[in-house]
């Protein structure tokens, strides 16, 4: 009686192990697919980053500062001509 119970218990545990292994294999395949997609997106982002101009913020600030300074020189020139 006890041997039968142990055998059924082993069979049940074997079944659970098989189910767990199948689930783990499926999860690994999905993870690998997501990893490939993420790597592809990473490469695309890296390529887009190379296309961007460096120091855009600094260049914009310099252009704005130059425009601001030109407003002062323009008012001085109009006062000098009057």
Buried (B, 14 or more C-beta within 10 A) or exposed (E): EEEEEEEEEEEEEEEEEEEEEEEEEEEEEEEEEEEEEEEEEEEEEEEEEEEEEEEEEEEEEEEEEEEEEEEEEEEEEEEEEE
